[in-house]
Amino acid sequence: MLGRRIAAAVCALALVAPAGVFAQGRQVSDRHNRGINAREHRQALRIRDGREDNELTRRELDRLRADEASVRAEERVYRKSGDGLSRWERRDLQNDLNRTSREIYRAKHNNRAPK
């Protein structure tokens, strides 16, 4: 009797465990997607703060917004191409976001006054 219960519990665990692994893998993928979108949002806020604090010239602001739009357009193309973002696509977007982040920092800290 006890042996049957143990066998049933092992079988149930064998059926449930793969579903848990699949769900966990999906959460990792969702976290990466939120990570890129959250990062784009934070960078947009940094640009807006730079404009409000008069740290960016009009030309710098236009360039940063164009860079932002370029990254968003590239992300749209990647997402349309298949099921989510591949590792290579995510890495490419992160590199683009790194470059934009450095440009935001440099533009905000170069002591140029808006006209």
The first five atom37 places (N, CA, C, CB, O) and aatype in JSON, in Angstrom:
{
  "aatype": [12, 10, 7, 1, 1, 9, 0, 0, 0, 19, 4, 0, 10, 0, 10, 19, 0, 14, 0, 7, 19, 13, 0, 5, 7, 1, 5, 19, 15, 3, 1, 8, 2, 1, 7, 9, 2, 0, 1, 6, 8, 1, 5, 0, 10, 1, 9, 1, 3, 7, 1, 6, 3, 2, 6, 10, 16, 1, 1, 6, 10, 3, 1, 10, 1, 0, 3, 6, 0, 15, 19, 1, 0, 6, 6, 1, 19, 18, 1, 11, 15, 7, 3, 7, 10, 15, 1, 17, 6, 1, 1, 3, 10, 5, 2, 3, 10, 2, 1, 16, 15, 1, 6, 9, 18, 1, 0, 11, 8, 2, 2, 1, 0, 14, 11],
  "atom_mask": [
    [1, 1, 1, 1, 1],
    [1, 1, 1, 1, 1],
    [1, 1, 1, 0, 1],
    [1, 1, 1, 1, 1],
    [1, 1, 1, 1, 1],
    [1, 1, 1, 1, 1],
    [1, 1, 1, 1, 1],
    [1, 1, 1, 1, 1],
    [1, 1, 1, 1, 1],
    [1, 1, 1, 1, 1],
    [1, 1, 1, 1, 1],
    [1, 1, 1, 1, 1],
    [1, 1, 1, 1, 1],
    [1, 1, 1, 1, 1],
    [1, 1, 1, 1, 1],
    [1, 1, 1, 1, 1],
    [1, 1, 1, 1, 1],
    [1, 1, 1, 1, 1],
    [1, 1, 1, 1, 1],
    [1, 1, 1, 0, 1],
    [1, 1, 1, 1, 1],
    [1, 1, 1, 1, 1],
    [1, 1, 1, 1, 1],
    [1, 1, 1, 1, 1],
    [1, 1, 1, 0, 1],
    [1, 1, 1, 1, 1],
    [1, 1, 1, 1, 1],
    [1, 1, 1, 1, 1],
    [1, 1, 1, 1, 1],
    [1, 1, 1, 1, 1],
    [1, 1, 1, 1, 1],
    [1, 1, 1, 1, 1],
    [1, 1, 1, 1, 1],
    [1, 1, 1, 1, 1],
    [1, 1, 1, 0, 1],
    [1, 1, 1, 1, 1],
    [1, 1, 1, 1, 1],
    [1, 1, 1, 1, 1],
    [1, 1, 1, 1, 1],
    [1, 1, 1, 1, 1],
    [1, 1, 1, 1, 1],
    [1, 1, 1, 1, 1],
    [1, 1, 1, 1, 1],
    [1, 1, 1, 1, 1],
    [1, 1, 1, 1, 1],
    [1, 1, 1, 1, 1],
    [1, 1, 1, 1, 1],
    [1, 1, 1, 1, 1],
    [1, 1, 1, 1, 1],
    [1, 1, 1, 0, 1],
    [1, 1, 1, 1, 1],
    [1, 1, 1, 1, 1],
    [1, 1, 1, 1, 1],
    [1, 1, 1, 1, 1],
    [1, 1, 1, 1, 1],
    [1, 1, 1, 1, 1],
    [1, 1, 1, 1, 1],
    [1, 1, 1, 1, 1],
    [1, 1, 1, 1, 1],
    [1, 1, 1, 1, 1],
    [1, 1, 1, 1, 1],
    [1, 1, 1, 1, 1],
    [1, 1, 1, 1, 1],
    [1, 1, 1, 1, 1],
    [1, 1, 1, 1, 1],
    [1, 1, 1, 1, 1],
    [1, 1, 1, 1, 1],
    [1, 1, 1, 1, 1],
    [1, 1, 1, 1, 1],
    [1, 1, 1, 1, 1],
    [1, 1, 1, 1, 1],
    [1, 1, 1, 1, 1],
    [1, 1, 1, 1, 1],
    [1, 1, 1, 1, 1],
    [1, 1, 1, 1, 1],
    [1, 1, 1, 1, 1],
    [1, 1, 1, 1, 1],
    [1, 1, 1, 1, 1],
    [1, 1, 1, 1, 1],
    [1, 1, 1, 1, 1],
    [1, 1, 1, 1, 1],
    [1, 1, 1, 0, 1],
    [1, 1, 1, 1, 1],
    [1, 1, 1, 0, 1],
    [1, 1, 1, 1, 1],
    [1, 1, 1, 1, 1],
    [1, 1, 1, 1, 1],
    [1, 1, 1, 1, 1],
    [1, 1, 1, 1, 1],
    [1, 1, 1, 1, 1],
    [1, 1, 1, 1, 1],
    [1, 1, 1, 1, 1],
    [1, 1, 1, 1, 1],
    [1, 1, 1, 1, 1],
    [1, 1, 1, 1, 1],
    [1, 1, 1, 1, 1],
    [1, 1, 1, 1, 1],
    [1, 1, 1, 1, 1],
    [1, 1, 1, 1, 1],
    [1, 1, 1, 1, 1],
    [1, 1, 1, 1, 1],
    [1, 1, 1, 1, 1],
    [1, 1, 1, 1, 1],
    [1, 1, 1, 1, 1],
    [1, 1, 1, 1, 1],
    [1, 1, 1, 1, 1],
    [1, 1, 1, 1, 1],
    [1, 1, 1, 1, 1],
    [1, 1, 1, 1, 1],
    [1, 1, 1, 1, 1],
    [1, 1, 1, 1, 1],
    [1, 1, 1, 1, 1],
    [1, 1, 1, 1, 1],
    [1, 1, 1, 1, 1],
    [1, 1, 1, 1, 1]
  ],
  "atom_positions": [
    [[0.83, -1.19, 0.0], [0.0, 0.0, 0.0], [0.88, 1.26, 0.0], [-0.95, 0.0, 1.22], [0.65, 2.18, -0.79]],
    [[1.88, 1.3, 0.88], [2.78, 2.44, 0.95], [3.61, 2.54, -0.33], [3.7, 2.34, 2.17], [3.88, 3.64, -0.82]],
    [[4.0, 1.41, -0.87], [4.77, 1.38, -2.11], [3.99, 1.96, -3.28], [0.0, 0.0, 0.0], [4.56, 2.64, -4.13]],
    [[2.69, 1.7, -3.32], [1.84, 2.26, -4.39], [1.76, 3.78, -4.28], [0.43, 1.66, -4.33], [1.8, 4.48, -5.3]],
    [[1.64, 4.27, -3.08], [1.56, 5.74, -2.89], [2.86, 6.41, -3.31], [1.24, 6.07, -1.41], [2.85, 7.47, -3.93]],
    [[3.95, 5.8, -2.96], [5.25, 6.36, -3.33], [5.39, 6.35, -4.85], [6.41, 5.58, -2.67], [5.85, 7.32, -5.44]],
    [[5.0, 5.24, -5.48], [5.09, 5.14, -6.94], [4.18, 6.18, -7.6], [4.7, 3.71, -7.41], [4.57, 6.8, -8.6]],
    [[2.99, 6.37, -7.06], [2.07, 7.36, -7.61], [2.64, 8.77, -7.46], [0.69, 7.27, -6.93], [2.52, 9.6, -8.37]],
    [[3.25, 9.04, -6.31], [3.84, 10.37, -6.08], [5.0, 10.62, -7.04], [4.31, 10.5, -4.62], [5.15, 11.73, -7.55]],
    [[5.81, 9.6, -7.28], [6.94, 9.74, -8.2], [6.43, 10.0, -9.62], [7.82, 8.47, -8.18], [6.97, 10.84, -10.33]],
    [[5.4, 9.27, -10.03], [4.82, 9.47, -11.37], [4.24, 10.87, -11.49], [3.73, 8.41, -11.66], [4.43, 11.52, -12.52]],
    [[3.54, 11.33, -10.49], [2.95, 12.67, -10.53], [4.04, 13.73, -10.61], [2.05, 12.91, -9.29], [3.93, 14.69, -11.36]],
    [[5.1, 13.54, -9.84], [6.22, 14.48, -9.87], [6.89, 14.48, -11.25], [7.24, 14.12, -8.79], [7.29, 15.54, -11.74]],
    [[7.01, 13.32, -11.86], [7.61, 13.22, -13.19], [6.77, 13.95, -14.23], [7.79, 11.75, -13.59], [7.31, 14.48, -15.2]],
    [[5.47, 13.98, -14.04], [4.59, 14.67, -14.99], [4.56, 16.19, -14.76], [3.18, 14.11, -14.89], [4.41, 16.95, -15.71]],
    [[4.69, 16.61, -13.52], [4.59, 18.02, -13.18], [5.92, 18.76, -13.35], [4.11, 18.17, -11.75], [5.91, 19.94, -13.72]],
    [[7.03, 18.12, -13.1], [8.34, 18.78, -13.14], [8.65, 19.44, -14.48], [9.42, 17.78, -12.82], [9.12, 20.58, -14.48]],
    [[8.42, 18.79, -15.63], [8.72, 19.47, -16.91], [7.9, 20.74, -17.11], [8.47, 18.52, -18.06], [8.39, 21.7, -17.7]],
    [[6.67, 20.76, -16.63], [5.85, 21.96, -16.76], [6.45, 23.1, -15.96], [4.41, 21.69, -16.3], [6.42, 24.25, -16.4]],
    [[6.99, 22.8, -14.8], [7.64, 23.83, -13.98], [8.88, 24.39, -14.64], [0.0, 0.0, 0.0], [9.13, 25.59, -14.58]],
    [[9.65, 23.52, -15.27], [10.86, 23.97, -15.97], [10.48, 24.85, -17.13], [11.69, 22.77, -16.45], [11.13, 25.87, -17.37]],
    [[9.44, 24.48, -17.88], [8.99, 25.29, -19.01], [8.52, 26.66, -18.54], [7.85, 24.56, -19.77], [8.85, 27.68, -19.15]],
    [[7.75, 26.7, -17.46], [7.27, 27.97, -16.95], [8.43, 28.85, -16.49], [6.29, 27.75, -15.79], [8.41, 30.06, -16.7]],
    [[9.43, 28.24, -15.87], [10.58, 29.01, -15.41], [11.34, 29.58, -16.6], [11.5, 28.13, -14.55], [11.78, 30.73, -16.54]],
    [[11.52, 28.82, -17.66], [12.2, 29.31, -18.86], [11.45, 30.48, -19.49], [0.0, 0.0, 0.0], [12.07, 31.41, -19.99]],
    [[10.15, 30.43, -19.46], [9.33, 31.52, -20.02], [9.49, 32.78, -19.19], [7.85, 31.1, -20.08], [9.52, 33.88, -19.74]],
    [[9.59, 32.65, -17.87], [9.78, 33.81, -17.02], [11.1, 34.49, -17.32], [9.71, 33.41, -15.55], [11.18, 35.72, -17.32]],
    [[12.13, 33.72, -17.58], [13.43, 34.31, -17.92], [13.3, 35.11, -19.2], [14.51, 33.21, -18.07], [13.82, 36.22, -19.29]],
    [[12.61, 34.55, -20.2], [12.41, 35.25, -21.48], [11.62, 36.54, -21.26], [11.69, 34.33, -22.49], [11.97, 37.58, -21.81]],
    [[10.55, 36.47, -20.46], [9.76, 37.67, -20.18], [10.59, 38.72, -19.46], [8.53, 37.31, -19.34], [10.46, 39.91, -19.73]],
    [[11.45, 38.28, -18.55], [12.29, 39.23, -17.81], [13.22, 39.97, -18.77], [13.11, 38.5, -16.72], [13.43, 41.18, -18.63]],
    [[13.76, 39.26, -19.75], [14.64, 39.9, -20.72], [13.86, 40.92, -21.54], [15.29, 38.86, -21.65], [14.36, 42.02, -21.79]],
    [[12.65, 40.59, -21.95], [11.85, 41.52, -22.73], [11.53, 42.77, -21.91], [10.56, 40.86, -23.22], [11.64, 43.89, -22.41]],
    [[11.14, 42.56, -20.67], [10.86, 43.72, -19.81], [12.13, 44.51, -19.59], [10.27, 43.27, -18.47], [12.09, 45.73, -19.47]],
    [[13.26, 43.83, -19.55], [14.53, 44.51, -19.32], [14.84, 45.5, -20.43], [0.0, 0.0, 0.0], [15.27, 46.62, -20.15]],
    [[14.63, 45.11, -21.66], [14.9, 46.0, -22.78], [13.9, 47.15, -22.79], [14.85, 45.23, -24.11], [14.28, 48.3, -22.96]],
    [[12.63, 46.83, -22.61], [11.62, 47.89, -22.61], [11.8, 48.84, -21.43], [10.22, 47.28, -22.57], [11.64, 50.05, -21.58]],
    [[12.13, 48.29, -20.28], [12.35, 49.14, -19.1], [13.56, 50.03, -19.31], [12.53, 48.27, -17.84], [13.57, 51.19, -18.9]],
    [[14.58, 49.48, -19.94], [15.79, 50.26, -20.19], [15.52, 51.39, -21.17], [16.91, 49.36, -20.71], [16.02, 52.5, -20.99]],
    [[14.74, 51.11, -22.22], [14.37, 52.16, -23.16], [13.6, 53.27, -22.45], [13.53, 51.57, -24.32], [13.8, 54.45, -22.7]],
    [[12.71, 52.85, -21.55], [11.91, 53.83, -20.8], [12.79, 54.69, -19.9], [10.84, 53.12, -19.97], [12.63, 55.91, -19.85]],
    [[13.73, 54.06, -19.19], [14.63, 54.82, -18.31], [15.49, 55.81, -19.11], [15.53, 53.87, -17.51], [15.73, 56.92, -18.66]],
    [[15.93, 55.39, -20.28], [16.74, 56.29, -21.1], [15.9, 57.46, -21.61], [17.36, 55.54, -22.29], [16.39, 58.59, -21.69]],
    [[14.65, 57.21, -21.95], [13.76, 58.31, -22.37], [13.57, 59.3, -21.22], [12.37, 57.75, -22.84], [13.53, 60.51, -21.44]],
    [[13.47, 58.79, -19.99], [13.34, 59.68, -18.83], [14.61, 60.5, -18.62], [13.03, 58.86, -17.57], [14.54, 61.67, -18.26]],
    [[15.77, 59.88, -18.84], [17.03, 60.62, -18.7], [17.12, 61.74, -19.73], [18.23, 59.67, -18.86], [17.59, 62.83, -19.42]],
    [[16.67, 61.48, -20.93], [16.69, 62.51, -21.97], [15.73, 63.64, -21.59], [16.29, 61.91, -23.35], [16.07, 64.82, -21.72]],
    [[14.54, 63.27, -21.11], [13.57, 64.3, -20.7], [14.11, 65.13, -19.54], [12.23, 63.65, -20.31], [13.94, 66.35, -19.51]],
    [[14.76, 64.48, -18.58], [15.35, 65.21, -17.46], [16.44, 66.17, -17.94], [15.94, 64.23, -16.43], [16.54, 67.29, -17.44]],
    [[17.24, 65.72, -18.89], [18.28, 66.59, -19.45], [17.7, 67.81, -20.13], [0.0, 0.0, 0.0], [18.26, 68.9, -20.05]],
    [[16.58, 67.63, -20.8], [15.91, 68.76, -21.45], [15.35, 69.72, -20.39], [14.78, 68.26, -22.38], [15.51, 70.94, -20.5]],
    [[14.7, 69.17, -19.38], [14.09, 70.0, -18.34], [15.14, 70.75, -17.53], [13.23, 69.15, -17.42], [14.88, 71.86, -17.07]],
    [[16.3, 70.16, -17.33], [17.36, 70.79, -16.54], [18.29, 71.66, -17.39], [18.18, 69.72, -15.83], [19.3, 72.15, -16.9]],
    [[17.94, 71.85, -18.66], [18.74, 72.65, -19.6], [20.18, 72.14, -19.72], [18.76, 74.11, -19.16], [21.12, 72.93, -19.78]],
    [[20.33, 70.83, -19.75], [21.65, 70.23, -19.93], [21.89, 69.82, -21.38], [21.81, 69.03, -19.01], [23.01, 69.47, -21.75]],
    [[20.85, 69.85, -22.2], [20.95, 69.41, -23.59], [20.62, 70.55, -24.54], [20.01, 68.21, -23.85], [19.67, 71.31, -24.32]],
    [[21.4, 70.66, -25.6], [21.06, 71.62, -26.66], [19.98, 70.99, -27.53], [22.33, 72.03, -27.52], [19.72, 69.79, -27.43]],
    [[19.37, 71.78, -28.38], [18.33, 71.28, -29.27], [18.91, 70.2, -30.2], [17.72, 72.44, -30.1], [18.26, 69.19, -30.46]],
    [[20.11, 70.42, -30.69], [20.74, 69.46, -31.59], [21.02, 68.13, -30.88], [22.04, 70.04, -32.16], [20.79, 67.06, -31.45]],
    [[21.52, 68.21, -29.65], [21.77, 66.99, -28.87], [20.46, 66.24, -28.61], [22.46, 67.33, -27.54], [20.4, 65.02, -28.72]],
    [[19.43, 67.0, -28.26], [18.13, 66.4, -27.99], [17.59, 65.68, -29.22], [17.14, 67.48, -27.52], [17.1, 64.56, -29.12]],
    [[17.69, 66.33, -30.37], [17.2, 65.71, -31.61], [17.97, 64.43, -31.93], [17.32, 66.7, -32.77], [17.39, 63.43, -32.35]],
    [[19.28, 64.48, -31.75], [20.1, 63.3, -32.05], [19.77, 62.14, -31.11], [21.6, 63.66, -31.93], [19.66, 61.0, -31.55]],
    [[19.61, 62.44, -29.83], [19.29, 61.39, -28.87], [17.93, 60.78, -29.14], [19.34, 61.93, -27.44], [17.75, 59.57, -29.04]],
    [[16.96, 61.6, -29.49], [15.64, 61.09, -29.83], [15.68, 60.23, -31.09], [14.66, 62.23, -30.01], [14.97, 59.23, -31.18]],
    [[16.5, 60.62, -32.06], [16.65, 59.82, -33.27], [17.3, 58.47, -32.95], [17.5, 60.58, -34.32], [16.89, 57.44, -33.49]],
    [[18.29, 58.48, -32.08], [18.92, 57.23, -31.67], [17.9, 56.32, -30.98], [20.11, 57.51, -30.73], [17.87, 55.12, -31.23]],
    [[17.1, 56.9, -30.13], [16.05, 56.16, -29.43], [15.08, 55.53, -30.42], [15.31, 57.08, -28.47], [14.73, 54.36, -30.3]],
    [[14.64, 56.33, -31.38], [13.69, 55.84, -32.38], [14.3, 54.72, -33.21], [13.24, 56.99, -33.29], [13.61, 53.77, -33.58]],
    [[15.58, 54.82, -33.5], [16.27, 53.79, -34.27], [16.29, 52.46, -33.51], [17.7, 54.23, -34.58], [16.05, 51.41, -34.11]],
    [[16.56, 52.51, -32.23], [16.59, 51.28, -31.42], [15.19, 50.67, -31.35], [17.12, 51.57, -30.0], [15.04, 49.46, -31.47]],
    [[14.17, 51.51, -31.17], [12.79, 50.99, -31.13], [12.39, 50.35, -32.46], [11.81, 52.12, -30.77], [11.73, 49.31, -32.47]],
    [[12.78, 50.98, -33.57], [12.46, 50.42, -34.88], [13.15, 49.08, -35.09], [12.86, 51.41, -36.0], [12.56, 48.14, -35.61]],
    [[14.41, 49.0, -34.68], [15.15, 47.75, -34.81], [14.51, 46.65, -33.96], [16.62, 47.94, -34.4], [14.42, 45.5, -34.38]],
    [[14.06, 47.02, -32.77], [13.4, 46.04, -31.9], [12.1, 45.55, -32.54], [13.11, 46.66, -30.52], [11.8, 44.35, -32.48]],
    [[11.33, 46.45, -33.15], [10.09, 46.04, -33.83], [10.38, 45.03, -34.94], [9.37, 47.28, -34.41], [9.68, 44.03, -35.08]],
    [[11.43, 45.29, -35.71], [11.79, 44.36, -36.79], [12.18, 43.01, -36.22], [12.96, 44.93, -37.63], [11.74, 41.98, -36.73]],
    [[12.97, 43.0, -35.16], [13.39, 41.74, -34.55], [12.19, 40.97, -34.01], [14.4, 42.01, -33.42], [12.1, 39.75, -34.18]],
    [[11.27, 41.66, -33.37], [10.13, 40.97, -32.77], [9.18, 40.43, -33.84], [9.36, 41.92, -31.84], [8.53, 39.41, -33.61]],
    [[9.09, 41.08, -34.99], [8.24, 40.58, -36.07], [8.84, 39.37, -36.75], [7.99, 41.67, -37.08], [8.11, 38.59, -37.37]],
    [[10.15, 39.21, -36.66], [10.83, 38.15, -37.41], [10.62, 36.76, -36.83], [12.3, 38.45, -37.46], [10.92, 35.77, -37.5]],
    [[10.13, 36.65, -35.62], [9.96, 35.31, -35.06], [9.34, 35.34, -33.69], [0.0, 0.0, 0.0], [8.65, 36.29, -33.32]],
    [[9.59, 34.28, -32.94], [9.0, 34.11, -31.62], [9.87, 34.8, -30.57], [8.83, 32.61, -31.29], [10.75, 34.17, -29.97]],
    [[9.62, 36.09, -30.34], [10.41, 36.82, -29.35], [11.76, 37.22, -29.9], [0.0, 0.0, 0.0], [11.97, 37.27, -31.12]],
    [[12.68, 37.48, -29.01], [14.02, 37.9, -29.39], [15.0, 36.74, -29.2], [14.47, 39.12, -28.56], [14.97, 36.05, -28.18]],
    [[15.85, 36.54, -30.18], [16.89, 35.54, -30.03], [18.0, 36.13, -29.15], [17.45, 35.07, -31.42], [18.0, 37.32, -28.85]],
    [[18.92, 35.28, -28.76], [20.04, 35.74, -27.93], [20.84, 36.8, -28.68], [20.95, 34.56, -27.52], [21.24, 37.81, -28.09]],
    [[21.08, 36.57, -29.96], [21.86, 37.52, -30.76], [21.12, 38.86, -30.88], [22.14, 36.94, -32.17], [21.74, 39.91, -30.75]],
    [[19.81, 38.82, -31.11], [19.02, 40.06, -31.25], [19.01, 40.84, -29.94], [17.57, 39.73, -31.68], [19.14, 42.06, -29.93]],
    [[18.85, 40.12, -28.82], [18.86, 40.78, -27.51], [20.21, 41.43, -27.25], [18.53, 39.77, -26.39], [20.28, 42.56, -26.76]],
    [[21.29, 40.73, -27.59], [22.63, 41.27, -27.39], [22.85, 42.51, -28.26], [23.7, 40.21, -27.7], [23.43, 43.49, -27.82]],
    [[22.38, 42.45, -29.5], [22.51, 43.6, -30.41], [21.75, 44.81, -29.87], [22.0, 43.24, -31.81], [22.26, 45.93, -29.88]],
    [[20.53, 44.58, -29.39], [19.76, 45.68, -28.8], [20.44, 46.24, -27.56], [18.34, 45.22, -28.45], [20.47, 47.46, -27.36]],
    [[20.98, 45.37, -26.72], [21.68, 45.83, -25.52], [22.9, 46.67, -25.89], [22.1, 44.65, -24.64], [23.17, 47.68, -25.24]],
    [[23.64, 46.26, -26.93], [24.78, 47.05, -27.38], [24.34, 48.42, -27.88], [25.54, 46.31, -28.49], [24.98, 49.43, -27.6]],
    [[23.23, 48.45, -28.63], [22.7, 49.73, -29.11], [22.28, 50.62, -27.93], [21.51, 49.5, -30.06], [22.52, 51.82, -27.93]],
    [[21.64, 50.0, -26.94], [21.21, 50.76, -25.76], [22.41, 51.24, -24.95], [20.29, 49.92, -24.88], [22.37, 52.32, -24.37]],
    [[23.47, 50.44, -24.9], [24.7, 50.88, -24.22], [25.27, 52.12, -24.9], [25.75, 49.75, -24.2], [25.67, 53.07, -24.24]],
    [[25.31, 52.09, -26.22], [25.85, 53.22, -26.98], [24.99, 54.48, -26.75], [25.91, 52.89, -28.5], [25.53, 55.57, -26.53]],
    [[23.69, 54.32, -26.79], [22.8, 55.46, -26.56], [22.96, 55.99, -25.14], [21.34, 55.06, -26.81], [22.94, 57.2, -24.92]],
    [[23.12, 55.09, -24.17], [23.31, 55.52, -22.79], [24.56, 56.37, -22.64], [23.38, 54.31, -21.86], [24.54, 57.4, -21.95]],
    [[25.66, 55.95, -23.27], [26.9, 56.74, -23.22], [26.7, 58.1, -23.87], [28.05, 55.99, -23.91], [27.2, 59.11, -23.37]],
    [[25.96, 58.13, -24.98], [25.71, 59.41, -25.65], [24.86, 60.34, -24.78], [25.01, 59.18, -27.0], [25.09, 61.55, -24.76]],
    [[23.9, 59.78, -24.06], [23.09, 60.59, -23.15], [23.98, 61.19, -22.07], [21.95, 59.74, -22.5], [23.91, 62.38, -21.78]],
    [[24.82, 60.36, -21.48], [25.7, 60.84, -20.42], [26.61, 61.96, -20.94], [26.55, 59.69, -19.86], [26.72, 63.01, -20.31]],
    [[27.26, 61.72, -22.07], [28.17, 62.73, -22.63], [27.45, 64.03, -22.95], [28.85, 62.2, -23.88], [27.97, 65.12, -22.68]],
    [[26.25, 63.93, -23.52], [25.51, 65.14, -23.88], [25.08, 65.91, -22.63], [24.27, 64.77, -24.74], [25.08, 67.14, -22.64]],
    [[24.72, 65.2, -21.58], [24.27, 65.89, -20.37], [25.43, 66.5, -19.58], [23.51, 64.91, -19.48], [25.23, 67.43, -18.79]],
    [[26.65, 65.99, -19.78], [27.79, 66.44, -18.98], [28.84, 67.2, -19.75], [28.42, 65.3, -18.34], [29.97, 67.31, -19.28]],
    [[28.52, 67.71, -20.92], [29.54, 68.41, -21.72], [29.54, 69.94, -21.52], [29.32, 68.1, -23.19], [30.27, 70.65, -22.2]],
    [[28.72, 70.42, -20.59], [28.67, 71.85, -20.22], [28.3, 72.77, -21.38], [30.01, 72.27, -19.67], [28.66, 73.95, -21.36]],
    [[27.6, 72.28, -22.37], [27.08, 73.15, -23.42], [25.74, 73.68, -22.97], [26.95, 72.4, -24.77], [24.89, 72.94, -22.48]],
    [[25.56, 74.97, -23.14], [24.3, 75.6, -22.73], [23.35, 75.67, -23.91], [24.56, 77.02, -22.15], [23.76, 76.03, -25.01]],
    [[22.07, 75.31, -23.69], [21.09, 75.43, -24.78], [20.9, 76.89, -25.15], [19.73, 74.8, -24.38], [20.98, 77.78, -24.3]],
    [[20.64, 77.12, -26.43], [20.44, 78.5, -26.9], [18.98, 78.84, -26.96], [21.07, 78.71, -28.28], [18.62, 79.96, -27.33]]
  ]
}
